[in-house]
Amino acid sequence: MAALLARLCRGAPGLRAARLPFAAAAAPPLRRPSAPPGPLRPLSFSASELVRAAPVPLQPYLRLMRLHQPAGTWLLYLPCTWSIGLAAEPGCLPDWHMLSLFGLGAVLMRGAGCTINDMWDRDYDRKVARTASRPLAAGDISTLQSFVFLGGQLSLALCVLLCLNYYSIILGAASLSLVVTYPLMKRITYWPQLVLGLTFNWGALLGWSAIRGSCEWSVCLPLYLAGVMWTLVYDTIYAHQDKRDDIVIGVKSTALQFNKDTKQWLSGFSLAMLLSLCMAGMNCDQTFPYYSAVAAVGAHLAHQIYTLDIDKPEDCWKKFASNRTVGVLLFIGIALGNLWKQKDLKNGKEPLENR
């Protein structure tokens, strides 16, 4: 009996074989459920993503000209837009062709300036954590290659400059000495940010002359001074990122010069910037939207300085990068203020160029 039960439980071979097709049809093999698809990664058109998407041999050159960090290009370009905007005819928007031309020039000249800076500083850059990965410091490209690349950038920048009038060509060429010597200033003086300001804001002179044929110094000089003061604000903040490394390797900066008094100095520079902007505006008959933008710039700078933590590099970078907003606010105010002038013309007020 026990043997019979055991055989029935096991089932006869013939019966098992007969049942297999039915079993297979009734119970298909189980599949492990697939994981739900993750969220699609949005397409990114940031400068850093575009540089990473470029061909690998080209990437070190794009990083050498800092295309992956466009904040500096904006800070070079925006004073040009202010000047072009102020020089526009009353009731008119800024010349978009000239804005585009200066935009291209800003990319090329900022790239050339960064290349020159890295050629001078490659030995220093290797000793600073934030700059050790730069192409020259890391050995991704040679000094000769960077020199040839610099020649290409300057040649293209010259082509842009030659699109301007003769006065502007001479004025623009005069800035090259500042571009070349600025990287040396950190070895000589605690005020390299001042020299950077003189260099970066040359467009405040050049933009006006490109539109009008020459500089109106009563407007251009206060605008240029405002830009220099602005650079002293944002680049002092920037320099606080590297102050510990700068002390070790013997590099000077306003961050080290001002130290714990940084906020007082930045407040003074900001006030000088605002007063200079007001003077430039008064000398070219600017209107309510312009002065509203100047007030907004003052509020933005006050917030930057009040909330700044000079001992946190990430906060210094955040505050530095936010200065693009300062420049854009002022440009919008200039454009709207110039459109507002049309109302003054209807009321019989004489424009600057007819006096």
Stockholm file with secondary structure:
# STOCKHOLM 1.0

chainA/1-355         MAALLARLCRGAPGLRAARLPFAAAAAPPLRRPSAPPGPLRPLSFSASELVRAAPVPLQPYLRLMRLHQPAGTWLLYLPCTWSIGLAAEPGCLPDWHMLSLFGLGAVLMRGAGCTINDMWDRDYDRKVARTASRPLAAGDISTLQSFVFLGGQLSLALCVLLCLNYYSIILGAASLSLVVTYPLMKRITYWPQLVLGLTFNWGALLGWSAIRGSCEWSVCLPLYLAGVMWTLVYDTIYAHQDKRDDIVIGVKSTALQFNKDTKQWLSGFSLAMLLSLCMAGMNCDQTFPYYSAVAAVGAHLAHQIYTLDIDKPEDCWKKFASNRTVGVLLFIGIALGNLWKQKDLKNGKEPLENR
#=GR chainA/1-355 SS CHHHHHHHHHCCHHHHHHHHHHHHHHSCCCCCCCCCCCCCCCCCCCHHHHHHHSCGGGHHHHHHTTTTCTHHHHHHHHHHHHHHHHHSCTTCCCCHHHHHHHHHHHHHHHHHHHHHHHHHHHHHHTTSTTTTTSHHHHTSSCHHHHHHHHHHHHHHHHHHHTTSCHHHHHHHHTTHHHHHHHHHHHHHCSCHHHHHHHHHTTHHHHHHHHHHSSCCHHHHHHHHHHHHHHHHHHHHHHHGGGHHHHHHHTCCCHHHHHGGGHHHHHHHHHHHHHHHHHHHHHHTTCCHHHHHHHHHHHHHHHHHHHHCCTTCHHHHHHHHHTHHHHHHHHHHHHHHHHHHHHHHHHTTCCCGGGC
#=GC SS_cons         CHHHHHHHHHCCHHHHHHHHHHHHHHSCCCCCCCCCCCCCCCCCCCHHHHHHHSCGGGHHHHHHTTTTCTHHHHHHHHHHHHHHHHHSCTTCCCCHHHHHHHHHHHHHHHHHHHHHHHHHHHHHHTTSTTTTTSHHHHTSSCHHHHHHHHHHHHHHHHHHHTTSCHHHHHHHHTTHHHHHHHHHHHHHCSCHHHHHHHHHTTHHHHHHHHHHSSCCHHHHHHHHHHHHHHHHHHHHHHHGGGHHHHHHHTCCCHHHHHGGGHHHHHHHHHHHHHHHHHHHHHHTTCCHHHHHHHHHHHHHHHHHHHHCCTTCHHHHHHHHHTHHHHHHHHHHHHHHHHHHHHHHHHTTCCCGGGC
//
